[in-house]
Every structure is written in structure tokens, then in C-alpha cells.
Amino acid sequence: MAEAAIDEKELQNWLTPKAAQGGFLRCIAHLGDLHDAEERLRLAQRENLKPSLAAVQRAIRVCHMLADAELLTADKSVAPYGSAHMRPDLTLRSTSGNFMLVELKSKEGAERQGVQELLAYSAVLRLQQPHANEIVYIVVARHWDALLRFSVLSLMMDGKYVLPLRCYRQGDTDFDLEVAMELFDFDSNPFYSPMYALKPQVLAVTHDSGNKKLKWNMKVYFEDLARDSVAQCRKIGQSGFALVWSNPSAQGENINLTLATVNQNWRNSEHTPSDVRILGEKPTRLDDVISRQAAVVRRAALKRVKSLGRKPDVLDRADASEETLRLYADSEQAGEILDMFRNLEHETTLEDQSACWSRFEPSSVQNLWAFLHLLRNSATEGRLIKFLPFGDLEDYVRAGEAGGDRQRPKELCDFYALMKCFEQHKRNKLLPDEEEASTS
């Protein structure tokens, strides 16, 4: 027998008095499932499950907020005066000061607007209270179709506080709510090979090493730039490191800032060995989409050759394959982040204050493997000034698995050893079937 339809207004009239009396949380069944999921994900100790674990932990935090949250409005506008009305189904506020937006969607098809409406409500709240705490999103839906599921998942993967709930009719006038646990089963941190996935961007300048004040100012500038860049990388969920280091040169001292982030197209880079490309996950649907488009580009290039009245030769095929590389462009994210925080005026001042033998020059290195080989030549005479890891490299360092001087590198040789250990650590984390698939 089909479940009777749920009217959205009826659901709101049922939930509003319960929220007003502090009973919202008691309406949610099987809350223990969240704690069970947290324990399971934590015990798995797999880095690719950490985003899912973090989403579960944030959902548990939302439940704690709901325990004593105060109802502010129900279907009342929260928009600034003079603006179009914005009416969240429920707006609560936790004792910690977080606004909690509740969106109810009970009709099939109406869920498509749910996240769009929540983001609009969030914007009008932030316009009026720009220094408010993190806004919490609670989505109650009867039908979790693909669009709603992935829209809410996007919020969860972006680190938002989200509690997804499914509603059922219980009798003629009552309802049941339960956590939509399937939304927490995601993997947004797949395997990558640090040696070939991390793409370093280097900012370097050579100056007179005898000028101690200038040397100090250069060091401070690079360290500040490294901290700002790392903060941005953490914000966007990147993994990698910032390294401030120096090495002597014929003209004085060469001081460098290296920022390395994960290149999303590392598997398809011409610099990645074929035996490394197949490690880890199988190709995704998106990978297949890009591959099919690459085949279209290649065929079109060869067709142009044939239209000239000749059969494509080896060079023509190589040129056709090279045209597909634009679909697999290496990430320049590290360089873009450095550019966000570089102070060009200050750099010019530093250059003018000294007998700089070079300007502040940015350059890109193919991958970490190539960078380490460049660094190895400087390891004996060079100096490590600052090392700042972020993402899963930071987790690895904090866990203390590398051991010894590699754990908190103070010398370039220690940093070199740490990255070699991190590469092996990532490969050790592959599941047995993934290792077998990569070696078969």
C-alpha cells in the first residue's frame, strides 16, 4: 500500500510547535546511527574516508545544537527591509549563536529548489549579521532524488554544517524523521602519488648574503607569504606543503618559497610513468567523459591531415595526441594562490634596497619527483627555514608515522626523506584489491 501524500504545510504545522518547545531533536529516530558511522569511519583509518568522517562529526554537532535551540521564526521573512521576502520554513538559533535554517520538502520534484533556497536565506542572514557564526543547514525531505542528494552533498563536502533528514508519515497526523545516512558514504579524497601528483611552484630571489637586515626582511616576507598561502590551501581542501629554503650561489644567497598542491590531472600528465598512472582507483565516469572527448579531438586532428590528401604519419599522430593535452592541463593552482598573496610593491622595495642579482622570479616544476632531484643538489649546503604541511600530508606529520628527524624536518635532507616516506605511506594505504589491480 502506497504511503499517503505529505502536505508541506501539514509537516510544518507538526514540526513548528515541537521546535518551539525544544523537542525538534526528539523527533529524529535512530540518532545512534550517526555515532555508529563515526566509530566505523574512525576505526577504518583510511585517509580517503576522512571527509566523510568530518561530515558525520559535523552532523553530530548539529544534533547537539538542536538539543537546546530556540525557534526564531516559522515561515516568516528574514530578508532586510526593502528586499523581497525570504521565508525559511523554520529558523532556529543555537545557544552557541548559530543560525539554523530548516527546509522542508515533501513533494516529489519540489526538492530541486531546496538547496538554492537555503543558500538564498543564508545570504540574507549574513548581509545583516556578517560576523555571525557558521550557518547550519537542516534539510527534511520525503524524496531524496539525485539532484537534491548531490546538492546537499556539495554543502557537506564544502565543510558546511548539514543534517539531512528523511520524513515518513506515521498514522494520520504524525510523522517520523530519520537521518539520511547514505549521504555520508562518500569519498572525496582518492589516492594520489605524491611524487607525481604534487606540483610545486617556486618563487625565488638571489640577494647579497652579507646584508643581514635584508636577509631577515626577505625571510619574514617569504614566511608570511607561506602562511597566507597555506591558510588558503586549507580553506579549499588542498593537500601539499609550503617550504621556505635557501642555498648559496655565486652571487650571494638564493632564497626560495616552494608551494606544492595536488594536480588533479596527475594521472594523465606526460611526466607521470605509466606504471604509476594505474595505481589506486579505477577511472570514474568523468574520466571516461574526458577520454571520449580526447578521442574526438584526436580524430578531428587526423581528419585535417587526410583532407590535405595524405595519410597521417608518426609525426601527425604525435601532433594529434598533443592536441588532446589541453583536456588534461596540469594544475597551476599553487601559482595562482601565491599570486593572490604576493605583495609586488613590497618585493620591489626589497629589490631596490639591496644589490639583488635577480628579481623575484616564479617558476613551475613538473612534479615533486623532479623538485626533490633539484633539491638534493642543495641538501648539503642549503638551509631549511620553514616547513608548513597541509591536508593529508599535515595529518601524516601529526600522526608521527615517519619518525625521527623526518617527522619535523629541520634540514633539507630530512624534508627529502619525509616526502619519500609519505609516498610509501600513500601506497601502503591502497586496498589489497587496488594493489593487485595495479600490478596485474
C-alpha positions as CSV (number, residue, x, y, z in Angstrom):
1,M,0.0,0.0,0.0
2,A,1.4,3.4,-1.1
3,E,2.2,5.9,1.6
4,A,-0.2,8.7,1.8
5,A,1.0,12.0,0.3
6,I,2.5,14.6,2.7
7,D,1.4,18.2,2.5
8,E,4.3,20.6,3.2
9,K,2.1,22.9,5.3
10,E,0.9,19.9,7.4
11,L,4.5,18.9,8.0
12,Q,5.4,22.4,9.1
13,N,2.4,22.7,11.4
14,W,3.5,19.4,13.0
15,L,7.2,20.3,13.4
16,T,6.9,24.0,14.4
17,P,5.4,23.5,17.9
18,K,7.8,20.8,18.7
19,A,10.7,23.1,17.7
20,A,9.2,25.9,19.8
21,Q,9.1,23.6,22.8
22,G,12.7,22.4,22.3
23,G,11.6,19.0,21.0
24,F,13.0,19.0,17.5
25,L,15.8,16.6,18.3
26,R,13.4,14.1,20.0
27,C,11.5,13.8,16.6
28,I,14.6,12.2,14.9
29,A,14.8,8.5,15.2
30,H,17.9,6.3,15.1
31,L,20.4,9.1,16.0
32,G,22.7,6.4,17.2
33,D,23.4,5.6,13.5
34,L,25.5,8.8,13.3
35,H,27.6,7.7,16.3
36,D,28.0,4.2,14.8
37,A,29.1,5.7,11.5
38,E,31.6,7.9,13.3
39,E,33.1,4.9,15.1
40,R,33.2,2.8,11.9
41,L,34.9,5.6,9.8
42,R,37.3,6.4,12.6
43,L,38.4,2.8,13.1
44,A,38.9,2.4,9.3
45,Q,41.8,4.8,9.5
46,R,41.6,5.5,5.7
47,E,42.5,8.9,4.6
48,N,40.1,8.9,1.7
49,L,37.2,8.5,4.3
50,K,38.3,11.5,6.4
51,P,35.9,13.9,4.5
52,S,33.0,11.5,5.2
53,L,34.1,11.2,8.9
54,A,34.2,15.0,9.2
55,A,30.7,15.4,7.7
56,V,29.4,12.8,10.2
57,Q,31.0,14.7,13.1
58,R,29.6,18.0,11.9
59,A,26.1,16.4,11.7
60,I,26.5,15.1,15.3
61,R,27.4,18.7,16.3
62,V,24.2,19.9,14.6
63,C,22.3,17.5,16.8
64,H,23.9,18.9,19.9
65,M,22.9,22.4,18.8
66,L,19.3,21.2,18.2
67,A,19.1,19.9,21.7
68,D,18.5,23.4,23.1
69,A,18.0,25.6,20.0
70,E,15.5,28.4,20.2
71,L,12.9,28.8,17.4
72,L,13.0,32.3,15.9
73,T,10.6,32.2,13.0
74,A,8.3,29.8,11.1
75,D,7.6,30.8,7.5
76,K,8.4,34.5,8.3
77,S,10.7,36.7,6.2
78,V,14.2,37.2,7.4
79,A,15.3,39.4,4.5
80,P,16.5,43.0,5.0
81,Y,13.7,45.7,4.9
82,G,13.0,46.8,1.4
83,S,14.1,43.4,-0.1
84,A,12.0,40.6,-1.5
85,H,10.6,38.3,1.2
86,M,12.7,35.3,2.1
87,R,10.8,32.8,4.2
88,P,12.7,29.9,5.7
89,D,10.3,27.1,6.8
90,L,12.0,27.3,10.2
91,T,14.7,29.5,11.6
92,L,16.3,28.5,14.9
93,R,19.3,29.8,16.9
94,S,21.5,27.6,19.0
95,T,22.9,28.7,22.4
96,S,26.3,29.0,20.7
97,G,24.8,31.7,18.4
98,N,24.5,29.7,15.1
99,F,21.5,30.3,12.9
100,M,19.9,27.0,11.9
101,L,17.9,27.0,8.7
102,V,15.3,24.2,8.2
103,E,14.0,23.5,4.8
104,L,11.0,21.1,4.4
105,K,10.4,19.4,1.0
106,S,7.7,16.8,0.9
107,K,6.5,16.8,-2.7
108,E,8.3,14.9,-5.4
109,G,10.1,17.4,-7.7
110,A,10.0,20.3,-5.2
111,E,13.3,19.1,-3.7
112,R,15.1,20.7,-6.7
113,Q,14.7,24.1,-5.1
114,G,15.7,23.1,-1.6
115,V,19.4,24.0,-1.5
116,Q,19.0,27.0,-3.7
117,E,16.5,28.4,-1.2
118,L,18.8,27.6,1.7
119,L,21.7,29.5,0.1
120,A,19.5,32.5,-0.5
121,Y,18.3,32.5,3.1
122,S,21.9,32.1,4.3
123,A,23.0,35.2,2.2
124,V,20.3,37.5,3.6
125,L,21.3,36.4,7.2
126,R,24.9,37.1,6.5
127,L,24.1,40.5,4.9
128,Q,22.5,41.6,8.2
129,Q,24.9,39.8,10.5
130,P,28.2,39.4,8.6
131,H,30.1,38.3,11.7
132,A,27.6,35.5,12.6
133,N,28.8,32.0,13.4
134,E,28.7,29.2,10.9
135,I,25.1,28.8,9.5
136,V,23.6,25.3,9.9
137,Y,21.5,23.7,7.2
138,I,18.8,21.1,8.0
139,V,17.0,19.6,5.1
140,V,13.9,17.5,5.7
141,A,12.7,15.7,2.5
142,R,10.5,12.8,1.7
143,H,12.0,12.1,-1.7
144,W,15.8,12.3,-1.9
145,D,16.2,12.4,-5.7
146,A,19.6,12.6,-7.4
147,L,19.6,16.4,-7.7
148,L,18.8,17.1,-4.1
149,R,21.2,14.4,-2.9
150,F,24.2,15.8,-4.8
151,S,23.2,19.4,-4.0
152,V,23.2,18.7,-0.3
153,L,26.4,16.5,-0.7
154,S,28.1,19.6,-2.2
155,L,27.4,21.5,1.0
156,M,28.7,18.6,3.1
157,M,31.9,18.3,1.0
158,D,32.5,22.1,1.3
159,G,32.6,21.7,5.1
160,K,29.2,23.1,5.9
161,Y,27.2,22.0,9.0
162,V,24.5,19.9,7.4
163,L,21.9,17.4,8.8
164,P,19.9,15.6,6.1
165,L,16.7,14.1,7.3
166,R,14.1,11.8,5.6
167,C,10.4,12.2,6.6
168,Y,7.7,9.5,6.7
169,R,4.0,9.7,7.5
170,Q,3.2,7.9,10.8
171,G,-0.6,7.4,11.1
172,D,-2.9,10.2,10.0
173,T,-1.4,13.2,11.8
174,D,2.1,12.2,12.9
175,F,5.4,11.9,11.2
176,D,8.8,10.2,11.6
177,L,12.2,11.7,10.9
178,E,15.4,9.9,10.5
179,V,18.9,10.8,9.3
180,A,19.6,10.1,5.6
181,M,22.7,8.1,6.4
182,E,23.5,7.2,2.7
183,L,24.6,10.8,2.1
184,F,27.6,10.3,4.4
185,D,29.0,7.5,2.4
186,F,31.3,9.4,0.0
187,D,35.0,9.5,-0.9
188,S,36.3,12.9,-2.0
189,N,39.9,12.2,-1.3
190,P,41.0,9.5,-3.7
191,F,44.5,8.0,-3.9
192,Y,47.3,10.1,-5.4
193,S,51.0,9.5,-5.7
194,P,52.7,12.5,-4.0
195,M,55.8,12.1,-6.2
196,Y,53.9,12.7,-9.4
197,A,50.7,14.4,-8.2
198,L,52.2,17.3,-6.1
199,K,53.1,20.1,-8.5
200,P,55.4,22.7,-6.9
201,Q,55.5,26.4,-7.8
202,V,58.7,28.2,-6.7
203,L,59.3,31.9,-6.0
204,A,63.0,32.7,-5.8
205,V,65.3,35.7,-5.5
206,T,69.1,36.0,-5.2
207,H,70.5,38.7,-2.9
208,D,73.6,39.8,-1.2
209,S,74.0,37.4,1.8
210,G,76.2,39.9,3.7
211,N,73.2,42.3,4.3
212,K,71.8,40.8,7.5
213,K,68.8,43.2,7.7
214,L,67.8,42.5,4.2
215,K,68.2,38.8,4.7
216,W,65.9,39.0,7.7
217,N,63.3,41.0,5.8
218,M,63.4,38.5,2.9
219,K,62.9,35.6,5.3
220,V,60.0,37.4,7.1
221,Y,58.3,38.1,3.7
222,F,58.6,34.6,2.5
223,E,57.4,33.1,5.8
224,D,54.3,35.4,5.8
225,L,53.6,34.6,2.2
226,A,53.9,30.9,3.0
227,R,51.4,31.1,6.0
228,D,48.8,33.0,3.9
229,S,49.1,30.6,1.1
230,V,48.8,27.6,3.3
231,A,45.7,29.1,5.0
232,Q,44.1,29.4,1.6
233,C,45.1,25.8,0.7
234,R,43.5,24.5,3.9
235,K,40.4,26.5,3.2
236,I,39.8,24.9,-0.2
237,G,40.7,21.4,0.9
238,Q,44.1,21.1,-0.9
239,S,47.0,18.9,0.2
240,G,50.7,19.6,0.0
241,F,53.2,21.8,1.6
242,A,55.0,25.2,1.7
243,L,58.7,25.2,2.1
244,V,60.9,28.2,2.6
245,W,64.6,27.4,2.0
246,S,67.8,28.9,0.8
247,N,71.0,27.8,-0.8
248,P,74.3,29.6,-1.5
249,S,75.0,30.9,-5.0
250,A,78.0,32.6,-6.7
251,Q,76.3,36.0,-6.3
252,G,75.2,35.5,-2.6
253,E,72.2,33.6,-1.3
254,N,69.2,32.2,-3.2
255,I,66.1,32.2,-1.1
256,N,63.1,30.3,-2.2
257,L,59.4,29.7,-1.3
258,T,58.0,26.5,-2.8
259,L,54.3,25.8,-2.6
260,A,53.1,22.4,-3.8
261,T,49.4,21.4,-4.3
262,V,47.8,18.3,-5.9
263,N,47.5,18.4,-9.7
264,Q,44.0,17.0,-10.4
265,N,45.3,15.7,-13.8
266,W,48.4,14.0,-12.5
267,R,47.5,10.6,-13.9
268,N,47.3,12.0,-17.5
269,S,50.4,14.1,-17.2
270,E,53.2,13.3,-19.7
271,H,55.6,13.3,-16.7
272,T,53.8,10.5,-14.8
273,P,55.2,7.0,-15.5
274,S,52.7,4.5,-16.9
275,D,53.1,2.1,-14.0
276,V,52.1,4.9,-11.6
277,R,49.1,6.0,-13.5
278,I,47.2,2.8,-12.9
279,L,47.7,2.8,-9.1
280,G,44.6,3.2,-7.0
281,E,41.1,3.9,-8.2
282,K,39.5,2.8,-11.4
283,P,38.6,5.5,-13.9
284,T,35.5,7.5,-13.0
285,R,32.6,8.4,-15.3
286,L,34.1,11.9,-15.5
287,D,37.5,10.4,-16.6
288,D,35.6,8.5,-19.3
289,V,33.8,11.6,-20.5
290,I,37.2,13.4,-20.9
291,S,38.7,10.4,-22.6
292,R,35.9,10.3,-25.1
293,Q,36.3,14.0,-25.9
294,A,40.1,13.5,-26.2
295,A,39.4,10.8,-28.8
296,V,37.1,13.2,-30.7
297,V,39.9,15.9,-30.7
298,R,42.4,13.3,-31.9
299,R,40.2,12.1,-34.8
300,A,39.5,15.6,-35.9
301,A,43.2,16.4,-36.0
302,L,43.9,13.3,-38.1
303,K,41.0,14.1,-40.3
304,R,42.5,17.5,-41.1
305,V,45.7,15.8,-42.3
306,K,43.7,13.4,-44.5
307,S,41.8,16.4,-46.0
308,L,45.2,17.6,-47.3
309,G,45.4,14.4,-49.4
310,R,47.9,12.4,-47.5
311,K,48.0,9.6,-45.0
312,P,48.9,10.6,-41.4
313,D,52.4,9.6,-40.4
314,V,54.0,9.1,-37.0
315,L,54.6,12.8,-36.5
316,D,51.0,13.6,-37.4
317,R,49.7,11.1,-34.9
318,A,52.0,12.6,-32.2
319,D,50.7,16.1,-33.0
320,A,47.1,14.8,-32.8
321,S,47.9,13.3,-29.4
322,E,49.5,16.5,-28.2
323,E,46.3,18.4,-29.1
324,T,44.4,16.3,-26.6
325,L,46.7,17.5,-23.8
326,R,44.6,20.7,-23.4
327,L,41.9,18.5,-21.9
328,Y,44.4,17.3,-19.3
329,A,46.1,20.6,-18.5
330,D,48.3,20.5,-15.4
331,S,47.0,22.4,-12.5
332,E,48.6,25.8,-11.8
333,Q,46.7,26.2,-8.6
334,A,49.9,26.7,-6.4
335,G,51.0,29.6,-8.7
336,E,47.5,31.2,-8.6
337,I,47.5,31.0,-4.8
338,L,50.9,32.6,-4.5
339,D,49.8,35.4,-6.8
340,M,46.8,36.0,-4.6
341,F,49.1,36.9,-1.7
342,R,52.3,38.3,-3.3
343,N,52.9,41.9,-2.4
344,L,54.6,43.2,-5.6
345,E,55.2,46.6,-4.2
346,H,57.0,45.2,-1.2
347,E,59.0,42.9,-3.4
348,T,60.1,45.9,-5.5
349,T,61.1,47.7,-2.3
350,L,63.2,44.7,-1.2
351,E,64.9,44.6,-4.6
352,D,65.7,48.3,-4.5
353,Q,67.1,48.1,-1.0
354,S,69.8,45.7,-2.0
355,A,72.2,44.5,-4.6
356,C,69.7,41.8,-5.8
357,W,71.2,39.8,-8.5
358,S,67.8,38.7,-9.7
359,R,64.2,39.8,-9.4
360,F,61.5,37.8,-7.6
361,E,61.0,35.1,-10.2
362,P,58.2,32.5,-10.2
363,S,58.8,29.2,-11.9
364,S,56.9,25.9,-12.1
365,V,58.4,22.4,-11.6
366,Q,56.9,19.3,-13.3
367,N,56.2,17.4,-10.1
368,L,57.6,16.6,-6.6
369,W,59.9,13.9,-8.0
370,A,61.6,16.5,-10.2
371,F,61.7,19.0,-7.4
372,L,63.3,16.6,-5.0
373,H,66.0,15.8,-7.5
374,L,66.7,19.6,-7.8
375,L,66.7,19.9,-4.1
376,R,69.0,17.0,-3.5
377,N,71.8,19.0,-5.0
378,S,71.3,21.7,-2.4
379,A,70.7,19.4,0.6
380,T,74.3,19.6,1.9
381,E,74.8,23.4,1.7
382,G,71.2,24.6,1.7
383,R,69.1,25.6,4.7
384,L,65.5,24.8,5.6
385,I,63.9,27.9,7.0
386,K,60.2,26.9,7.3
387,F,58.1,23.8,6.5
388,L,54.3,24.0,6.6
389,P,52.3,20.9,5.5
390,F,48.5,21.0,4.9
391,G,45.8,18.4,4.0
392,D,46.6,14.8,4.4
393,L,50.4,15.5,4.5
394,E,49.7,17.5,7.6
395,D,47.7,14.6,9.1
396,Y,50.6,12.3,8.3
397,V,53.1,14.5,10.0
398,R,50.9,14.9,13.1
399,A,50.4,11.1,13.3
400,G,54.1,10.7,13.7
401,E,54.4,7.8,11.4
402,A,57.5,8.9,9.6
403,G,59.5,9.0,12.8
404,G,62.9,10.6,13.7
405,D,64.1,13.8,12.2
406,R,61.9,13.3,9.2
407,Q,58.9,14.0,11.3
408,R,59.6,17.6,11.9
409,P,62.3,18.3,9.3
410,K,64.9,20.9,10.2
411,E,67.2,20.1,7.4
412,L,66.6,19.8,3.7
413,C,67.8,16.2,3.8
414,D,65.1,15.5,6.5
415,F,62.4,17.0,4.2
416,Y,63.6,14.9,1.3
417,A,63.4,11.7,3.5
418,L,59.9,12.7,4.8
419,M,58.5,13.0,1.3
420,K,59.9,9.7,0.3
421,C,58.2,8.2,3.4
422,F,54.9,9.9,2.6
423,E,54.9,8.4,-0.9
424,Q,55.3,5.0,0.5
425,H,52.6,5.7,3.1
426,K,50.1,6.6,0.4
427,R,50.9,3.4,-1.5
428,N,50.5,1.4,1.7
429,K,47.0,2.8,2.2
430,L,45.8,1.2,-1.1
431,L,43.3,-1.6,-0.5
432,P,44.6,-5.1,-1.3
433,D,42.4,-5.4,-4.4
434,E,43.6,-2.0,-5.7
435,E,47.2,-3.1,-5.3
436,E,46.5,-6.4,-7.1
437,A,44.8,-4.5,-9.9
438,S,47.7,-2.1,-10.3
439,T,50.2,-4.9,-10.5
440,S,48.3,-7.3,-12.7
